[in-house]
Amino acid sequence: MKKIKVNKIKKIVDLIKNNNSFFITAHMNLEGDALGSELALYLLLKKLNKKAIIYNNDPTPEIYKFLPSHKSIKNDFKKGKFDIAFVLDCSDSSRAGKIENKLSAAAKVVNIDHHISNTHFGDINWVEAEMSSASEMIYYLVKNLKAMDKDIALCLYTGIFTDSGSFTYANTSFNTHKVIAELMRYDICPDLVYKKVHSLCVPGDIQFIGKCISKLKFCLQEKICWITISQWQEKNYDLTEIIFSIMRLLKNPEVFILFKKINKNKTRINFRSSSHVDVNKIAKFFGGGGHRRASGTTLDQSLKESEKKVIRFIQRRIDGKK
Ligand SMILES: [Mn+2]
């Protein structure tokens, strides 16, 4: 287990103490960790009587509208100067979408992230690739500033819960559970968070998932398992994770892949690894990135071409390791 970078925490705590105006952003396609870490940091800064504002590229998905202070999040960037810009859960500043151009409105950019592919784009970069989530990292700032309360705890719990796959992914550590235990002191209802985040499907969704699952393909003695989806339905919640969670029930696969047709010449690809295969490297080869166990990329190619290229590459890579 790697040690937490205490010197970075101290540095950022000092920056918070010694500055006054902050803006916070996270990656496009908001999910639990992006929103949980943003809102927890926002509530922390407000509690310390600082000026703080959250600017996001995308609107907040309906399912996360149970998080405290979500209404304070803005999508239209108002002109202004800030002391600090916090960029959370972004491996690269471009992941912040249109907000990337606004980072120059701040004197300093602080990059707080847990993606192994992080490009260290900030003036200060606190990157912990071993941590479950950006929310787990923000916990240490809150703890250091002795500001934990019920609302902050709910934001952090939700971020850690979602990014660790309900504490089942390999990024769930001893420390993750220690942090969760601390957060549980603040009246968290795990059953309610689970329901808000996971119990979301309507009957049509289950039928769609069933159709996807019926198209499972395999190669290399079932070590690689994938699905190509030509009619992808973007939902307010993450069907990708639901489909992966079903694929994960399989015993043999080491790599799971979803190919989703965005349009004729655009395919979104998500990778998951169940063991030693580093899917960050695979995604990187195809111009994307992420984590060792979870990554993704988008190719400017048809669904069929993308499938052929990626599967051939992985076959070679995994076979080559033997
Ligand atoms: Mn994250």
Residues whose N, C-alpha, C, O or C-beta is under 5 A from the ligand:
A	BS01	MN	D33 D89 S133 A134 D163
